[in-house]
Amino acid sequence: MGYDKNALCHNYKILRLPCYYDHGKLGSWKKLDANLEGDLRFEIYEFGSNSWRSVDVITTQAYLQPGGVSLKGDTYWVLSNHKGFDYSLLSFDFSEERLQRLCVPTSHEPFNSYTMALSVVREEHLLLLYQSNETLMVNIWITEEIDPTFVSWCMFLKVNLKPHVHFISNPTSFFIIDMEKKVVLCCHGYRDISHRFCMLRLVPSGVSRWYLPTRPWRVPTLFGYVPEELT
């Protein structure tokens, strides 16, 4: 969801993407294909008119990680090419109604050898969590500058989980709970034999973790929320 920044009042919109699970290829990633027939196509719902309409969006076949985030009226996802390499940030500009690929500060590894997730810091920055399956090092990057065609990143937090032998698995949700002290709360899809899901508290000096009871095949998700009177 996003909004038209050119309107006098925010014209909120919802984007429907033509994507689907490709028979288990690339795990939890969804295939994005604008050439699909039938009901799968790019559509926008406008709250102002209470209606759906089709939009012409130019894109190529790729894989999209579920769990996009919204920032300043635009929505962002992590994108991979059809072979599971060459990652980028995919944004949708709700004002111009177009897609744009932006850079991400990661190496090009196979999709099954890492975890990546997006989050936001209020309406100011994007966050990208990246962990390699080989080193178990968690890198969290934060945007210094972002606009429709350009993004720059800097390192926000590095935590080594190798002493804990802990790999953060998809799906993953996280957010910052203390910007100055660099405290990050993370919930991910690791499930033990008791069907408990793992919560991580990441800080520069290390990590603490605890487990949440849940039903089989259910994954908790964290949402950051700032009360209106604090914004």
N, C-alpha and C positions, 0 to 999 in steps of 0.2 A: 504494500500500500504506500501511496505517496500523494503529492499534491502539486498543482500548477502554481509555480512561484511567480508567474507573470500576472496572475489574477489579483484584483484588489483584495479579495478575501480568499483564503486557501480553498481551492476547488479540489476536494479529496477524491482520489481515484483508486481503483483496484485493478491490477494487471493479472490476466490469466495467461499462463505460458503453455505452449504446446510441448509438454515433456511427459515422460513416462519411464517406469523401471524397465530396463532392457534385459529381461530374463536373467537377472543376476550379474550382468556385466558391470564392472566397476563398483560392486557392492551396493552401498546405499545411494550412490549417485544416480541422477535421472538423466535420460537422454533428451536433449533439446533439439527439436527438428521442426523447422518452419514449413517443411514440405509435406507434412502429414495430411492425410485426408480425413474427412469426417468431422467430429466435434472438437478435435485438438487444433487450435489456432490461437493467434494472438488476439485477445479481446480486452477491452477496458470498460469497467463499470464506473460511471460518474454518479456521485452522491447527489449532485445538484439536479440532474435530470432523471435519476432513479432508473437508469437504463444501461444496457450493454451495447457495445458497438465493436466491429472488427477494426483492426489497425494494421497497416502495412509496415512490417518491421523486417529489416534485412539482417540475416544472421546465417551462420553455417552450422552444420551438425557438430554438436559438442556434448559434453557431459556437465551437468549442473549439480552442485551440492545443495541439497535441501537446507532450508534454514537461512533465507536471506534476511538482511537487516535494512532498516530505513534510516536515512540521515538527511536532514535538511530538504525533505521532499522527494528525494531519490531513493531507489532501492538497489542493494548490492548483493551479489552472490560470488562464490568461488567457482571458477570455470576451468575445465580441462578439455583438451582436444579429444578426438574420438579414440585415441590410443592410450589415454590415461597419462599423458605427459603435457608439458607446455602449459603451465597454469597461468591464469590471469584473473583479474577482478572484472566481473561483468556488472555494469551499472545500467539502470533504466531511468532516463530523464523524463519525468512525468509532465514537464512543461513542453518539451519538444517532441515527446513520445517517440524516443529512439533509444537503441542500445549502444553502449560504448564499452570497449575493452580497455582496461587499465592494468598497470604493472603490479606485481606482488613481489615482495623481497624474499623469495625462497628459491631453492635449487630445484631442478627438474628431475624428480624422482618418480618411480612408478607409484600409482595411486595406493597400492596396498602396503607401502613402506613408510607411511606418514599419517598424521592426523592434522587437519586444518579446520578452523572454525572462525566465524566472524562475530563481532560484537560492536557495541557503540558506547561512547562516553557522553551521556546526555545528548545534546544536539551539536557536539563540537568535533568529535574524532571517531574514526573507524579503528577497530582493533582486529588484529589477525593473530590467532594462536596457531603455532606450527610445532609439531614434534616429530622427529625422525624415529622410526622403529629401530634403527641401528644404534644411535647414540643415546636415545631416550632424553635428550636435552629438549626442554620446552623453551621456545622463543616466542615472546609476545611483542608484536610490533604495533606502533601507533602512528596514525597519519599526522604529518606536520602541516601539510597543505593538501587540499583536495578540491577539484572543480570538475566540470563535466568531461574534460579531456586530459586532465593531468592529476597525478597523485604522487606525493613524496612521503617516505616512511622513515621512522627512526626506531631504534630498539627501546622498548619500555621495560622488559623484564626477561631475565634468563634464569631458569631453574633446572638443575640436573636431577632427573628422577632415576638415574642409573643405580645409585645406592639402594633405592627402594624397589628396583626391578618393576617399574610401573609404566605401562604404556597406556596413554589416553586414547580410547577407542571411540569411533563414531557410533551414534551421533553425540555431539558434544555441545554444551552451552556454557557460557562463562560471562562474567562481568567484573569490573573493578569495584571494590567496596571501600578502598582508601587510596586515592590518587597519590598523595604525598609519600605514604609509606609503601606504596606499590604492593598492595594486597589484592589478590585476585581469587575469586570463588569460582570453582569449576565443577560441573556435574556431567558425567559421561556414561556411555553405554556399557561399561564393564559390569558383568553380572557374575556373581559366584554361584555355588551350588544351592545356596539358600535364596536365590533370586533377589539379592540385595544389590543396589546400585551405589556407585562410589561418588562421594563428594570430596573435592580437594581444595585446600586453602594454600595457595601459592604465594610465597614471599621470597625476597632475594636470598635469605639464609636457608631456605629449604621448603619443606612441604609437610602438612598434616592432613590426615584423611580419616573419614568415617563413612559409614554405610547406611543407606536408607532401605527399609523394607518396602517392597512393591510387588505387584502381581507379575506373573510370568509374561514376558514379551511387552511389558510396559516400560517406557523410558521417561523418567522425570525431565523436565525442562526448566531452566532458570530464566526469569524475565526481570530485567532491571526496570524500576519504576520510580519516577521522581514526582512527588505530589505537586500539584499545580501551584500551591502557595510558596513552594521553594524554588521555582524556576524564575 
